[in-house]
């Protein structure tokens, strides 16, 4: 029998590491078009990777709990993740004024690698 919390942590760590790796690879490629675009790509991917890790920490951080509390943790984790994403993207676009193409490239690279990781990592 598999410990679902421990398995969830392993999947969260692996998917986050894959997201970071994919982001770094795409950021290195994007940096050929300019250092600022490469940094924006790195920032976009980091925003997504951090958001998914925030979700995992909130969901699995409480350990074993009744089903109702686990469901509430899942809802709270999703709300925290979306709050983080909105705030971080706002800061990156409106305050720091990172190039949008680089930022969205990093976001897409991290998100696609997350979906691939969910299929590949079991």
N, C-alpha and C positions, 0 to 999 in steps of 0.2 A: 504494500500500500504506500502511496506517495503522500508526503506531508505537503498539503496544498499551499501553506504559507511559505515554507522554505522553497518550494518549487516556484511560487510566484516571485519571490525575491530573486532567484536565479534567472528567471526569464526577464525580469525588469533590468537587472544588471547587464545581462547579455545584450538586450535590445538597446540599452543606453550606450554601451560600448560600441556596438555596431553603428549606431547613429553618429557617435562622435568620430569614428573612423571614416565613415562615408563623408561626413561634413569636412573633415580635414583634407581628404582626397579631392573633393570638389573645390574646396577653397584654394588648394594649391594650383589646381587647373585654372580657376577664376583669377588668381593673382597674376596670371600671364597677361590679363587685360588691364591690370592696374592694381596697385597695392590696396587702394581703398575698396575696390570691388571684392578683392580677396578677403579683406577684413569683414566686409558686410556679409559675405557668404558664410564666413566662420561664425559671425554673430547670429545670423538667421538659423543656422543649424544648432547652435548652442541654445538658443531660445526654445526650440522644439525639444531637444534632449533634456534640458532642465525641466521643462513642463511635464514631460513623461516621468521623470524621476520624482518630481513633487507628487504626482498622482500615485506612484508606487509607494512612496513613504507614507502618504496619508492612508492608503488602502491597507497596506500590510503592516504598518508600524504598530498597530494595537495588539497584534498577535491573535490568539484564538478568542473569538467573541461570538455571541448569539447572532443568528442570521439577520435579525432586524438591525442590530448595530453594524454588522458588516455592510448591509445595504446602505445604511446612512453614511458609512465611511466612503462607500463608492460614490455616492452623490456628492458628498463634501469634497472628495478628491477631484471629481470632475469640475466642480465649481472653482476650486483653487487653481486647477490647471488653466482653465479659461481666463480667470482673473490674471494669472501670471502672463499668459500669452498676450492678452490685450494690453496690459501695462508695458510689457517688454517691447512689443512691436510699436506701440505708441512712442516710447522713448527712442527707439532706434530710428523711426521714420521722422517724427516731428521735432525731437530735441537734438539728437546727435546728427540727424540728416544724412544717414547712410544711404548709399545708392540703392534704389529700390530693386533694380535687376539683380544685384548681388545678394541682397537680403532675401528676396523671394527664391532665388536659386538655392540658397542654404536651407531655407524652410522646406522646399520641395525635396531636396536630397535627404534631409533627415527624416521627413515623413515617409517617403517611399522606402527608405531603408528600414524604418520601423515596421511597415506593412510586410516587407519581405522577411524580416526577422520573426514576426509572428507566425508566418507560414513555415519557416525553416527551423525555428527553435521550438522544441517541444519538451 
